Amino acid sequence: MEKDAGVILAKTAGFCPGVKKAIDRVLELSQQGKHPIFTLGPLIHNAQVISMLEEKGIHAVKSLADIPAKEGVIVLRAHGITPELEAEVRAYGIEVIDATCPLVKNVHSVIEKHVGEGFTTVIVGDAGHAEVVGLQGYAGKDAFVVSGPEEAEQLPRLEKALVVAQTTQEEDVFEATAEVVRRKAGTVVVSNTICKPTRDRQRETVELAKSSDLVVIVGGKHSANTARLAALCRRLCPDTVHIETEEELDLDAVRSARSVAITAGASTPSWMTDRVLGRIREARKTGLRPALLDAAGQALELLINSCLYTAFGAFCLTYVCMRLQGCRLQWEPAALSGLFVLSLHLINRIGERGVGTLESRKLELLQKHKLPLTASALLSGLAAMGLAFALDLRTFLVVVLSWVVGALYPFRSLYNLQGFLDVPGSKDFATALGWGFVCAVVPGLHQGMVFSKANYLAVLFAILLVFVRSAMLGISAVHSDLIVGKENFYKALGERRTHAVLLAIQVLLSLLLVALLSMRWKTPLVVALLLANLYPIACLLFGYFRRTLKGFWAETLVDGQFLFFALLAWLSR
Ligand code: SF4
């Protein structure tokens, strides 16, 4: 749980693993250019995300009749479907991708096994819900669907009964229903198929509801699991509201409650919950907080969301790289890299804008100030090229070429870059190469030091640091439920492997610096960098063992490492 002055955000709020996996799968297909893509029913009950998916050529259809051209790919969503419908889909003649959640598939096999042994299935769930319809398909015509113990009382006498749950069912309702079936049937097998993510979410929600004055449940009004969560909370905390967006908040109620808890259904992305959290925090701000602190917070947020902070990070890294390779210190290469990074980061942000691809505050800033931000992106790019020209023609040409390549990245779907995009973490590699080039190669190039050992060292240093930076921000994006594909290293490799690789890189960097120290090479600077390298290591360990940093805080801390490196390098002069 994330606590802040009487406001608690549930740790379990956000997409469940099944929904997340299904969304990832369709986005991967979209990146692979497999168009058109159809999902049998909407992937999630969220109008904004559905329209964003539509923009990417991913269409939700009600039935096969909606795909008369028989072209493209059809994706079976996380809820699963009946075996009959699956056979029909597979015989339809277009590629089928099964994104059914493995936990739902597990329920299918439990039912199949027991039906084979002559059991009648009793499903505790919502009749008509897509997942329940799928389960009924495996259970056969004799199956019963009951919403709770009251309906279970109406069941006829059964010889052999299997009781299973819709995966998002409420634990108490399931247990009470199973108890009724135990009384009414001869042999009874109870298989509690409520999935673990749902149980964790419900457990945390109950705790929150018991200790809060107001509970805010975020999620689609048509989402059954969100509605169930709201009903569960209402029994423990009468002041429970179910909202889809922050616009529906009753701000007077938010201000008067001593404690507010926020949670969300399995199909609600974290960035939607974060918007609600932001609005609640805003409404609950008291006059006790010094205005100066507020202004400082807002200024920092603006610096970060407008990429100026990141650009300053590039400036600082260039200073460190110049020191490492023993260049004459000049302000031009440092300013050039800051402007170059500012330009390309803004272009990427503008090019990839859209609901679910950017954190809400960044998206808001982009929507409100699109024109000035676009102008800043172009002007800073031009200024970087102007500085490069002032340095020398060779630098100018390579900077222009690299800028063009970087600026085309967000529009990669327009040209065939599939082979590159299939490389896990391609975005992180590309970012690291871009920064490595501008922060370490350019200063060396201008001073004729390129291809020297010291230049190689500076390039390697910059590339490794920026790769770790980019991957760490990728972890933050995934944990914020932002829509990213396998070009994100963390998404491609998973949690353990990513942390292991990133930590290994940082340890390698430290060993490299220790080796330089043993050679008595630029000792004060190397000691400073060795100490500074503890910063990214600490960020990684904190993210792994304590809490994943998200959004604003992730960028503040992660990009702050460059400022820290530069500060210690400066102190070591
Ligand atoms: S709620 Fe559970 S079973 Fe259903 S899709 Fe999500 S993780 Fe899978």
Residues whose N, C-alpha, C, O or C-beta is under 5 A from the ligand:
A	BS01	SF4	C16 P17 G18 V19 A78 C101 L103 V104 T167 C195 P197 A266
